[in-house]
Amino acid sequence: MPEIEVRPAGGGAFRVRVSEGSGETTHDVTVSPEDLAQLGRPQERPEEFVRRCFEFLLTREPKESIMASFDIRLIARYFPEFEQEIRGT
């Protein structure tokens, strides 16, 4: 599994760096408090939630295929099982 580093960027935004071997990608992701409350685990920190979302994505596509900038809700448009699986993982 690639290394996933999540850093807060302010205002519900996060900068995510995914490293694997000699390659690296960077992604800017936004998460609303409502999304975290609805999709996250109880007492889960936003950074942990974003990391789990990237783990979900990386089991389905290479890091280079993940958009450079997106809102976390967009994942469900491409992977309909996202919301159900992210709540249960």
C-alpha positions in Angstrom: 0.0 0.0 0.0 1.3 3.5 -0.8 2.2 5.9 1.9 -0.5 8.5 2.5 0.3 11.8 4.2 -2.7 14.0 5.1 -2.2 17.7 6.2 -4.9 20.2 7.1 -4.9 23.2 4.7 -7.6 25.2 6.5 -11.3 25.6 6.0 -12.1 22.0 5.6 -9.4 21.5 3.0 -6.6 19.0 3.1 -3.4 18.4 1.2 -2.8 14.7 0.6 0.6 13.3 -0.6 0.6 9.7 -1.9 4.1 8.1 -2.2 4.9 4.8 -3.7 8.4 3.8 -4.8 10.0 6.8 -6.5 6.6 8.3 -7.5 4.5 10.8 -5.7 1.2 12.6 -6.3 -0.4 15.5 -4.5 -4.1 16.1 -4.0 -6.2 18.9 -2.6 -9.4 17.6 -0.9 -12.3 19.3 0.8 -14.5 17.7 3.5 -17.5 19.5 5.0 -18.3 19.0 8.7 -21.6 17.5 7.6 -19.8 14.9 5.4 -17.5 14.0 8.3 -20.5 13.6 10.6 -22.4 11.5 8.1 -19.6 9.4 6.7 -16.9 9.3 9.4 -16.6 7.1 12.4 -17.6 8.5 15.8 -14.8 10.7 17.2 -12.8 10.3 14.0 -10.4 13.1 13.2 -10.8 14.6 9.8 -7.3 13.6 8.8 -8.0 10.0 9.6 -11.2 10.1 7.6 -9.4 11.5 4.6 -6.7 8.8 4.9 -9.4 6.1 4.9 -11.0 7.7 1.8 -7.7 7.5 0.0 -7.2 3.9 1.1 -10.6 3.2 -0.5 -9.5 5.0 -3.7 -6.1 3.3 -3.9 -7.7 -0.2 -3.8 -9.6 0.8 -7.0 -7.2 2.9 -9.0 -3.6 4.0 -9.2 -2.6 7.2 -7.4 -2.0 8.9 -10.8 -5.7 8.4 -11.7 -6.9 10.2 -8.6 -7.9 13.8 -9.4 -5.6 16.6 -8.2 -8.4 18.5 -6.5 -11.9 17.4 -5.5 -14.6 17.4 -2.8 -14.9 14.1 -0.9 -18.5 13.6 -2.0 -17.3 13.3 -5.6 -15.9 9.8 -4.9 -19.5 8.4 -4.7 -20.1 9.6 -8.3 -17.4 7.3 -9.6 -17.7 4.5 -6.9 -21.4 4.1 -5.9 -20.4 1.8 -3.0 -18.2 4.5 -1.4 -20.6 5.8 1.2 -21.7 2.4 2.4 -18.2 1.0 2.5 -16.6 4.1 4.1 -19.2 4.0 7.0 -18.5 0.3 7.5 -14.7 0.3 7.4 
